[in-house]
Amino acid sequence: MEESFDGRRSRMEIIAEVLRNLHYSWKEGTAATPYGLEKHLGLQGKRLKDLLAELRRTGFVDDRLRPTERGYAYLQDYQSRVLPFLEKYGLSKGREPRFRKQSRT
């Protein structure tokens, strides 16, 4: 997992974690809630509320907190482009992301 030099998560990693968590919540058939995200991801309420508002504004999630196609595209790019780049230069701890978008048939 990508972290800054002081051990904190980067903004890109936090966004990916939020989107992954939302994906798995909906996949399991349960609506995601800000409170559940706050507990699961360890984010403060105000910070999470601002981040969710930004993700809605940028089109990564809809009003029901479901990841959109744009949100899934972010996760795919993060996994296939950003993480390998960070790992190449030793800026990642090398943990595999848990997200894998299933192909449509």
C-alpha angles and dihedrals in degrees: 000000000000116000135170119250091265091057098257123128118257121241091249091055093047091052090049091049092050092049092047091049092049090048093053093044092056093040089057089051097250125119113242117238130197089236092054091048091048092054097041098045099034095234124147116251098244093045092049092046090053092046093050090049089052092048089053092047092050093046098246093122134020128230091275090055093252116145111249127215087267090054091050090048089054090053092048093049091045091052098041102036114015100043095048089049092050092046091049090059096038095250095123132065087226100239113153117244114244095222122101117164111219116234119244118238 
